[in-house]
Amino acid sequence: MTPVDTCIKTLPPHTAEKFSLLSQFLGKKDSVLVALSGGVDSTLLACLCKELVSGETLAVTVSTEFH
């Protein structure tokens, strides 16, 4: 059992269904690029991609003088 499977089992049914669909979608990808803001959502997505995508996952953060 993968860490993702373990996580899905602890979620409420509605959330687990969405999480499972996202996991299936990511599992079909060869590589992904994640815009990483450092927040919870993008960090979770980056971790899922690292775990589920068969090829490379690249997380990118941009720093500008406007931020």
Summary of the structure (lengths in Angstrom):
residues: 67
radius of gyration: 13.4
end to end distance: 40.8
largest distance: 44.1
contacts: 148
relative contact order: 0.18
helix: 52%
strand: 12%
